[in-house]
Structures are given as C-alpha cells and as structure tokens.
Amino acid sequence: MRLAKFLAMAGVASRRASEQLIRDGRVTVDGLEVTDPARDVDAQHAVAFDGSPVAPVAERVVYAVNKPSGVVSTASDPQDRPTVVSLVPSALRLYPVGRLDIDTAGLILLTNDGDLANRLTHPRYEVPKTYRVRVWGAPVSRRAIEALRAGVELDDGLTAPARVRKLAWDTIELTIREGRNRQVKRMCEHVGHRVRSLQRVAFGPLMLADLPEGGHRVLTAGEVQALSEDP
C-alpha cells in the first residue's frame, strides 16, 4: 500500500496530513528518509515517524468530544495550551478529525482511523456540520437569513447555500458542507452580525446531544458506520 495510507492506518495522522509529514522528511522506510507519499510499503518494511517505529493498529476507535472554548484542536501545542486530545485518556495515538477554532466549542471527533478521518474531512464528501451561533447586535433579520441560505461572497469565493433556522432573536442554527477557515464567523459578519459565541452541535449524522462540556464517549459501531456512509 502507499506510504501515506500506511501512516494513516497506523494512526499517525489522516491520509492528507500524512502526505505532508512524508514531504517534510519526517518518515523513514528501512532507515532511509522517504519524501514520496506514493511509495509502496508492506508489513515487511520498517517504517518510522520521527524516529519511532509505526505499524497499522488493529483497534480502530472514534471518540466524540465536547470541546470547551479555550482548548486547541490539535494533538499537541507548542504554547502548552490545553489540547482536545488531552481530554481523552487513551494509550492509543489519537488525532482530531478537522478543527474547531480555539474560541469555538462543541462536537469534535478524535480517532486513530486515518481512512475515516480522510473521508470526513475531504471536500468532495461534503459532510454537513451544524453550528449554534449567537450574535451581537440587532435581532437576526430575515434578510440576513435569506442571504446565508443563498450563499454569500467572501474573500475566498462564494459559499455554498447553507441551511439556516432561527432559534432566538440573537441565535441561529447554521449547517454548512464546506470547511473554510473561520467560515461561519465570516459568513455571519458578511450579513451584519459579529459572532458572540459558536458551538458545533452536529457532525454529519452525529449529534452533540447531552455530552457534557469537556466530556467524551466512544462511538458505537453503528454510529461509526453512519459516519462512513454518504450524507
């Protein structure tokens, strides 16, 4: 199999992230640095990441985590800020599926399944993500809601139409199928509402529900299967 897929199956990172790790020269095969993610390897090859041996893991696991604001969506942080991975005590090498901004709370997934992570984050699968958005300023107008539903022009292009419903005078629920940087905040600012608080409440078919802030749980086989299916 390709080296990038091998790393993903070993739980090092998602397949796309593994490709970059290989290009960065952090992976060796049989003691030699390899920078081609398409290099073929098998169980007979000695693969190492940053000098540590890696091998495909037998146990696949996916956690749902309710990330608090102030926690970064990475496995480690050079500034020693709390990370979402630190919220789950596990001997397995876990990494986040996608990211939430440090000041955004809510549902994020951790896994050691690189193929699943790739499927959930690759743009071509358009996995829906739903956010509860509380804004500053005047009540959210019908005009703003209709603009979000139609798609708004940001500096990196027109957004796809969003699903929007109003929950309160200052709160909406917004579902998008894209993953641009700070997209929800920029969309709301474009229609005249700066975001006061932001929480992701669903990822594909998976709901945050009553998972407490900072809490985590292992997904059932049925939930993982649902995530693997087309939305």
Secondary structure as UniProt FT lines:
FT   HELIX           3..9
FT   TURN            10..11
FT   HELIX           15..23
FT   TURN            24..25
FT   STRAND          27..29
FT   TURN            30..31
FT   STRAND          32..33
FT   TURN            37..38
FT   TURN            43..44
FT   STRAND          47..49
FT   TURN            50..51
FT   STRAND          52..53
FT   STRAND          62..67
FT   TURN            69..70
FT   TURN            78..79
FT   HELIX           85..87
FT   STRAND          95..97
FT   TURN            102..103
FT   STRAND          105..111
FT   HELIX           114..121
FT   HELIX           123..125
FT   STRAND          129..135
FT   HELIX           142..150
FT   STRAND          153..154
FT   TURN            155..156
FT   STRAND          157..158
FT   STRAND          163..168
FT   TURN            169..170
FT   STRAND          171..176
FT   TURN            181..182
FT   HELIX           183..190
FT   TURN            191..192
FT   STRAND          195..203
FT   TURN            204..205
FT   STRAND          206..207
FT   TURN            209..210
FT   TURN            213..214
FT   STRAND          216..218
FT   HELIX           221..228
//
